[in-house]
């Protein structure tokens, strides 16, 4: 028996060592509504984030490619859109130059967290959360195929304005956000992922209630942080964060996340 199991155990040990030797791939997921997408165009990209970093890749059309704000950071309806991911990546890479950063972005305008008639982010709806899950899993599979060990280092949640215009949605926001974060970590196999929540600008009659809910979720979870978007420069419509505000938002998100995000190769 010993003669039989010896080679098997040796092969198993070698296999486990090989798996553990795979370099980690830091994956950051950005999700939410229009201020996550960025209601901007390529012409709005500031000089300081215009030059691409070959070590920052974004998941686009089933593959990773070098992130270029205004070219591959938008949605099907707004292909030139870009948001906080551009400056977030700059700050992240200034701190962690030892390996690439991989970003998965899925953001759709005017979408609520609470169940709604249109598409929403409620995991129970099987809509945007399900779509994000498919993209995250496909991105992880692509990294695994490259010989990397993907891990979700952070989730950036930029959403809440749609819920702030409905009293019932605003009242439910704290419970819905708590449930969403739990489902993200569980469903995406990321129990230690840092979640950064953006407290919404002063938009919607119930904005104060949604902002309070976001702050309460931050306070209750040691792996959740929040960043305040109130006071950021806004566009003329009063609804969407301006280019300079998006740069500041991305920088603030990175600085909030980095102290808690996992390290190590």
C-alpha positions, -999 to 999 in steps of 0.1 A, spaced: 0 0 0 28 24 9 45 17 -24 13 26 -42 4 58 -23 39 72 -22 40 84 -59 3 95 -57 10 117 -26 41 131 -42 22 140 -74 -5 156 -53 21 176 -33 37 188 -66 3 198 -80 -6 218 -49 28 235 -49 23 244 -85 -11 259 -78 2 280 -49 31 292 -70 7 309 -95 11 346 -94 -19 364 -79 -39 386 -102 -56 416 -85 -91 420 -98 -112 451 -91 -149 452 -99 -166 486 -106 -204 485 -107 -234 508 -103 -253 534 -123 -244 564 -144 -219 580 -121 -200 547 -121 -202 546 -159 -192 582 -161 -214 605 -182 -184 618 -202 -167 614 -235 -131 608 -247 -128 646 -252 -133 651 -215 -103 629 -204 -79 651 -184 -42 651 -193 -32 635 -161 -50 602 -169 -48 603 -207 -17 582 -211 -24 545 -207 -6 522 -184 2 488 -201 -1 471 -167 -38 482 -162 -62 460 -181 -100 462 -184 -123 434 -193 -139 442 -226 -158 420 -251 -146 388 -236 -110 396 -231 -86 419 -212 -71 448 -230 -51 479 -219 -74 504 -203 -78 536 -223 -103 561 -208 -129 571 -234 -121 542 -257 -129 509 -238 -144 521 -206 -180 527 -217 -212 508 -222 -229 496 -254 -251 528 -253 -222 551 -243 -190 536 -256 -169 567 -249 -179 570 -212 -153 568 -185 -155 571 -148 -135 567 -116 -117 536 -128 -91 557 -147 -77 577 -117 -83 548 -93 -59 527 -114 -33 554 -114 -32 557 -76 -34 519 -72 -4 514 -95 16 541 -78 14 520 -47 15 485 -61 39 483 -91 47 446 -85 20 432 -108 -8 443 -132 -42 455 -122 -73 439 -138 -107 458 -139 -141 445 -146 -166 473 -151 -204 470 -155 -225 501 -150 -258 511 -164 -276 545 -160 -308 550 -141 -307 516 -124 -319 510 -88 -307 485 -62 -343 478 -52 -364 456 -75 -380 478 -102 -399 476 -135 -368 482 -155 -334 465 -151 -321 467 -115 -292 455 -93 -313 433 -69 -297 398 -69 -332 384 -68 -341 399 -101 -316 379 -121 -307 410 -141 -277 433 -137 -262 414 -107 -265 382 -128 -249 399 -158 -220 412 -136 -215 377 -121 -211 363 -156 -186 389 -165 -166 384 -133 -165 347 -137 -155 349 -173 -127 374 -164 -115 351 -136 -115 321 -160 -94 341 -186 -68 349 -159 -67 313 -148 -61 303 -184 -31 326 -184 -16 308 -154 -26 334 -129 -46 330 -96 -73 356 -98 -86 372 -66 -111 400 -62 -92 426 -42 -119 453 -42 -154 460 -53 -164 496 -60 -201 504 -57 -212 537 -72 -250 537 -71 -280 550 -51 -293 580 -69 -321 560 -85 -332 547 -51 -332 582 -37 -362 593 -58 -385 567 -43 -393 567 -5 -399 530 -3 -366 522 -21 -347 547 1 -361 531 33 -350 497 21 -316 508 9 -296 498 40 -310 463 40 -306 460 3 -270 471 2 -261 449 31 -276 419 13 -259 429 -20 -225 431 -4 -230 397 12 -241 382 -21 -212 397 -40 -187 382 -16 -204 348 -15 -213 346 -52 -179 358 -65 -159 337 -41 -144 368 -25 -151 367 12 -123 391 21 -129 416 -7 -129 452 3 -161 470 -7 -159 507 -13 -193 524 -14 -197 559 -28 -221 580 -8 -242 597 -34 -243 634 -43 -273 654 -31 -296 641 -58 -332 630 -52 -357 639 -25 -345 609 -3 -308 614 -9 -301 620 28 -317 588 37 -297 568 11 -265 585 22 -272 576 58 -278 540 48 -245 539 29 -227 553 59 -244 528 83 -233 499 61 -198 512 62 -198 515 100 -212 479 104 -186 461 82 -149 463 89 -142 454 52 -165 481 38 -154 517 34 -172 547 20 -162 577 1 -184 609 -1 -193 622 -35 -212 652 -21 -194 684 -30 -177 670 -60 -178 692 -92 -210 684 -111 -220 688 -147 -246 714 -158 -274 689 -155 -268 686 -117 -270 648 -119 -237 637 -132 -202 641 -118 -179 663 -139 -146 651 -153 -125 667 -125 -149 652 -100 -145 617 -114 -107 621 -111 -111 631 -75 -136 603 -68 -113 576 -83 -83 588 -63 -104 588 -31 -116 553 -37 -81 540 -43 -68 556 -11 -97 542 9 -93 507 -5 -55 502 -6 -49 500 32 -74 470 35 -68 453 1 -49 420 2 -12 420 -6 13 394 -13 23 376 -46 
